[in-house]
Amino acid sequence: MKFYLSSYKIGNEGKKLQEMTKDGNKKVAYISNALDFSTDLERRSKTEQGDRNDLENLGFAVEKLDLCNYFNNKKN
């Protein structure tokens, strides 16, 4: 498993990100910024969709991983 962390969008190292996956595995889990001050609609339109498009344009298959599903959940 490899990690690529960026504080703003996908950062300025898109080529390095592509190089990390030269083994052919182009699946990525995308964990968005919480943006606690915004609504779900703002969060999706301003960050998630743009980030997803950027990653897909680099050739990745993106799957969103929402950490809210794992915190404060009595079943986990």
C-alpha distances in whole Angstrom, upper triangle without the diagonal:
4,7,10,13,17,20,22,21,18,20,21,19,18,18,16,13,14,14,10,10,13,12,13,11,12,11,10,11,14,15,18,20,23,26,28,31,31,31,29,31,30,27,26,28,28,24,22,24,24,20,20,22,21,17,19,22,19,18,15,15,15,15,16,15,18,18,22,21,20,22,26,25,28,26,22
4,7,10,13,17,19,18,15,16,18,15,15,15,12,10,12,12,8,9,12,12,13,11,12,11,10,11,13,14,17,19,21,24,26,29,29,30,28,30,29,25,25,27,26,22,20,22,22,18,18,20,19,15,18,20,17,16,14,15,15,15,16,15,18,18,22,22,21,23,27,27,29,28,24
4,6,10,13,15,15,12,13,15,13,13,15,12,9,12,13,9,11,14,15,16,13,13,12,9,10,11,11,14,15,18,21,23,26,26,27,25,27,26,22,22,24,23,19,18,20,20,16,16,19,17,14,17,19,16,17,14,15,14,14,15,14,16,16,20,20,19,21,25,25,28,27,24
4,7,10,12,11,9,10,12,10,10,12,10,7,10,11,9,11,14,16,16,14,13,13,10,10,10,11,13,14,17,19,22,24,24,26,24,25,24,20,20,22,20,17,16,18,17,13,14,16,14,12,15,16,14,15,13,15,13,15,15,14,17,17,20,21,21,22,26,27,30,29,26
4,7,9,10,8,9,11,10,11,14,12,10,14,15,13,15,18,19,20,18,16,16,12,12,10,10,11,11,14,16,19,21,21,23,22,23,22,18,19,20,18,15,15,17,16,13,14,17,14,13,17,18,16,18,15,17,15,16,15,14,16,15,19,21,20,21,24,26,29,29,25
4,6,6,6,6,9,9,11,14,12,11,14,16,15,17,20,22,22,20,18,17,14,14,11,11,10,10,14,15,18,20,20,22,21,22,20,17,17,18,16,13,13,16,14,11,14,16,13,12,16,17,15,18,16,18,16,17,16,16,17,17,20,22,22,22,26,27,30,31,28
4,7,8,7,11,12,14,17,16,14,18,20,18,20,23,25,26,24,21,21,17,16,13,12,10,9,12,12,15,17,17,20,19,20,18,15,17,18,15,12,13,16,14,12,15,17,15,15,19,19,18,21,19,21,18,19,17,17,17,17,19,22,22,22,25,27,30,31,28
4,6,6,9,12,12,16,16,14,17,20,19,21,24,26,25,24,21,20,17,16,13,12,10,9,12,12,16,16,16,19,18,19,16,13,15,15,12,9,12,14,11,9,13,14,12,13,17,17,17,19,18,20,17,19,17,17,18,18,20,23,24,24,27,28,32,32,30
4,5,9,11,10,14,15,13,15,18,18,19,21,24,23,21,18,18,15,14,11,11,9,9,13,13,17,18,17,18,17,17,15,13,13,13,10,7,9,11,8,6,9,11,8,10,13,13,13,16,15,17,14,16,14,16,17,18,20,22,23,24,27,28,32,32,30
4,7,7,7,11,11,9,11,14,14,15,18,20,20,18,15,15,12,13,10,12,11,12,16,16,20,21,20,22,20,20,18,16,16,16,14,10,11,12,10,7,9,10,7,8,11,11,10,13,12,15,13,15,14,16,17,19,21,23,24,25,28,29,33,33,30
4,6,7,10,10,10,13,15,15,16,19,22,22,20,18,18,16,16,14,14,14,14,17,17,21,22,22,24,23,23,20,18,18,18,16,13,14,15,12,10,13,14,10,11,14,14,13,16,15,18,16,19,18,19,20,21,24,26,26,27,30,32,35,35,32
4,6,8,9,10,12,14,14,17,18,22,22,21,19,20,18,19,17,18,17,17,21,21,25,26,25,27,26,26,24,21,22,21,18,16,17,18,15,13,15,15,11,12,16,14,12,16,16,19,19,21,21,22,24,25,28,30,30,31,34,35,39,39,36
4,5,5,6,9,10,11,13,15,18,18,18,16,18,16,18,16,18,18,18,22,23,26,28,27,29,28,28,26,23,23,23,21,18,18,19,16,14,16,16,12,12,15,14,11,14,15,18,18,20,21,22,24,25,28,29,30,31,34,35,39,38,35
4,5,5,6,9,10,11,13,16,16,16,13,15,13,16,15,17,17,18,22,23,27,28,27,28,27,26,25,22,21,21,19,17,17,17,14,12,13,13,9,9,11,10,7,11,11,15,15,18,19,20,23,24,27,28,29,30,34,35,38,37,34
4,5,5,6,9,10,11,14,14,15,13,16,15,18,17,20,21,22,26,27,30,32,31,32,30,30,28,26,25,25,23,20,20,20,18,15,16,15,12,11,13,12,8,11,12,16,17,20,21,23,26,27,30,31,32,33,37,37,41,40,37
4,5,5,6,9,10,13,14,15,13,16,15,17,17,19,20,21,25,26,30,31,31,32,31,31,29,26,26,26,24,21,21,22,19,16,17,17,14,13,15,14,11,13,13,17,17,20,21,22,25,26,29,30,30,32,35,36,39,38,35
4,5,5,7,9,12,12,12,10,12,11,13,13,16,17,19,22,24,27,29,28,29,28,28,27,24,23,23,22,19,18,19,17,14,14,15,12,10,12,12,9,11,10,13,14,16,17,19,21,22,26,27,27,28,32,33,36,35,32
4,5,5,7,10,10,10,9,11,11,14,15,18,19,21,25,27,30,32,31,32,29,29,28,25,24,25,24,20,19,19,18,15,15,15,12,10,11,11,7,8,9,12,13,17,18,20,23,25,28,29,29,31,35,35,38,36,33
4,5,5,9,10,11,11,14,14,17,18,20,22,24,27,29,32,34,34,35,33,33,32,29,28,28,27,24,23,23,21,18,18,19,16,13,15,15,11,12,12,15,17,19,21,22,26,27,30,31,31,33,36,37,39,38,35
4,6,8,10,9,10,12,11,14,16,18,20,22,25,27,30,33,32,33,31,32,31,27,27,28,26,23,22,23,21,18,18,19,16,13,15,16,12,12,12,14,15,18,19,20,23,24,27,28,27,29,33,33,36,35,31
4,5,6,6,6,9,10,13,15,18,20,23,26,28,31,34,33,33,31,31,31,27,26,27,26,23,21,22,21,18,17,18,16,12,13,14,11,10,9,12,13,16,18,19,23,24,27,27,27,30,33,33,36,34,31
4,5,7,9,12,13,17,19,22,24,26,30,32,35,37,36,37,34,34,34,31,29,30,29,26,24,25,24,21,20,20,18,15,15,16,12,11,11,14,16,19,22,23,26,27,31,31,31,33,37,37,39,37,34
4,6,9,11,13,17,19,22,25,28,31,33,36,38,37,38,35,36,35,32,30,32,31,28,26,26,26,23,21,22,20,17,17,18,15,13,13,14,17,19,22,22,26,27,31,30,30,33,36,36,38,36,33
4,6,9,12,15,18,21,24,27,30,32,35,37,36,36,33,33,33,30,28,30,29,26,24,24,24,21,19,19,18,15,14,16,13,10,10,11,14,17,20,21,25,26,30,29,29,32,36,35,37,35,32
4,6,9,12,15,18,21,24,27,29,32,35,33,33,30,31,31,28,26,27,27,24,21,22,22,19,17,18,17,14,13,15,13,10,9,9,12,13,16,17,21,23,26,25,26,29,32,31,34,31,29
4,6,10,12,16,18,21,24,27,29,32,30,30,27,28,28,25,22,24,24,21,18,18,18,15,13,14,14,10,10,12,9,7,5,6,8,11,14,16,19,21,25,24,25,27,31,30,33,31,28
4,7,10,13,16,19,22,24,27,30,28,28,25,25,26,22,20,22,22,19,16,17,17,15,12,14,14,10,10,13,11,9,6,5,6,8,11,12,16,18,21,20,21,24,28,27,29,27,25
4,6,10,12,16,18,21,23,26,25,25,22,23,23,19,18,20,20,16,14,15,15,12,10,13,12,9,10,13,11,10,7,6,5,6,8,10,13,15,18,18,19,21,25,24,27,26,23
4,7,10,13,15,18,20,23,22,22,19,20,21,17,16,18,18,15,12,14,15,12,10,14,14,10,12,15,14,14,10,9,6,5,6,6,10,11,15,14,15,18,21,21,24,22,20
4,6,10,12,15,17,20,19,19,16,17,17,14,12,15,15,11,9,11,12,9,8,11,12,9,11,14,14,14,11,10,6,6,5,6,8,10,13,14,15,17,21,21,24,23,21
4,7,9,12,14,17,16,17,14,16,16,12,12,15,14,11,9,12,13,10,10,14,14,12,15,18,17,18,14,14,10,9,6,5,6,7,10,12,12,14,17,18,21,21,19
4,6,8,11,14,13,13,11,13,12,9,9,12,11,7,6,10,11,9,10,13,13,13,15,18,18,19,16,15,12,11,8,8,8,9,11,13,14,15,18,19,23,23,21
4,6,8,11,11,12,12,14,12,8,10,13,11,8,9,12,12,11,13,16,15,15,18,20,20,22,19,19,15,15,12,11,10,10,11,14,15,15,18,20,23,24,22
4,5,8,9,10,10,12,11,8,11,13,12,10,10,14,15,14,15,19,19,19,21,23,24,25,22,22,18,16,13,12,9,9,9,13,14,13,15,17,21,22,20
4,5,6,8,9,11,9,7,10,12,10,9,11,14,15,14,16,19,19,20,22,24,25,26,24,24,20,19,15,15,13,13,12,16,17,16,18,20,24,25,24
4,6,8,9,12,11,9,12,15,13,13,14,17,18,18,19,22,23,23,25,27,28,30,27,26,23,21,17,17,13,13,12,15,16,15,16,18,22,24,22
4,7,10,12,10,9,13,14,13,13,15,18,19,19,21,23,24,25,27,29,29,31,29,29,25,24,20,20,17,17,15,19,20,18,19,22,25,27,26
4,7,8,6,6,10,11,10,11,13,15,16,17,19,21,21,23,25,26,28,29,27,26,23,22,18,18,16,16,15,18,20,19,20,22,25,27,26
4,5,5,6,9,10,11,12,13,14,16,17,18,20,22,23,24,26,28,29,27,26,22,21,17,18,15,16,14,17,20,19,19,21,24,26,25
4,6,5,6,9,10,11,10,12,15,15,16,18,20,21,22,24,26,26,24,23,19,18,14,15,12,14,12,14,17,17,18,19,23,24,23
4,5,5,6,8,10,10,11,13,15,15,17,19,20,21,23,25,26,24,23,19,18,15,17,15,17,16,18,21,21,22,23,26,27,27
4,6,5,6,8,9,10,12,13,15,16,18,19,21,22,24,25,24,23,20,19,16,18,16,18,17,19,22,22,23,24,28,29,28
4,6,5,6,7,9,10,11,12,15,16,17,19,20,22,23,21,20,17,16,13,14,12,14,14,16,19,19,21,22,26,26,25
4,6,6,5,6,9,10,10,12,14,15,16,18,20,21,19,18,14,14,11,13,12,15,14,16,19,20,22,22,26,26,25
4,6,6,6,7,10,11,11,13,15,16,17,20,21,20,19,16,16,14,16,16,18,18,20,23,23,25,26,30,30,29
4,6,7,7,9,11,12,13,15,16,17,19,21,20,20,17,17,15,17,16,18,19,21,23,24,26,27,31,31,30
4,6,5,6,8,10,11,12,14,15,17,19,17,17,14,14,12,14,14,16,16,19,21,21,24,25,29,29,27
4,6,5,6,8,10,10,12,14,15,17,15,14,11,11,9,11,11,14,15,17,19,20,23,23,27,27,25
4,5,5,6,9,10,10,12,14,15,14,13,11,12,10,14,14,17,18,19,22,23,26,26,30,30,28
4,5,5,6,9,10,11,13,14,14,14,12,14,13,16,16,19,20,22,24,25,28,29,33,32,30
4,5,5,6,9,10,11,13,11,12,10,12,11,13,14,17,19,20,22,23,26,27,31,30,28
4,5,5,6,9,10,11,9,9,7,9,9,12,14,17,19,20,22,23,26,27,30,29,27
4,5,5,6,9,10,9,10,9,12,12,16,17,20,22,23,25,27,30,30,34,33,31
4,6,5,7,9,9,11,10,13,14,17,19,21,23,25,26,28,31,31,35,34,32
4,5,5,7,6,8,7,11,12,14,17,19,22,23,24,26,30,30,33,32,30
4,5,5,5,6,7,11,12,16,18,21,24,24,26,28,31,31,34,33,31
4,5,7,10,11,14,16,19,22,24,27,27,29,31,34,34,38,37,34
4,6,9,11,14,16,19,22,24,27,28,29,31,34,34,38,36,34
4,7,9,13,16,18,22,24,27,27,28,31,34,34,37,35,33
4,6,10,12,15,18,21,23,23,25,27,31,30,33,32,29
4,7,10,13,16,19,22,21,23,25,29,28,31,29,27
4,7,10,13,16,18,18,19,22,25,25,28,26,24
4,6,10,13,15,14,16,19,22,21,24,23,21
4,6,10,12,12,13,16,19,19,22,21,19
4,6,9,9,10,13,16,15,19,18,15
4,5,6,8,10,13,13,16,16,14
4,5,5,7,10,11,14,14,12
4,5,6,8,9,12,13,12
4,6,8,7,11,10,9
4,7,6,9,9,7
4,5,8,10,8
4,6,9,8
4,5,6
4,6
4
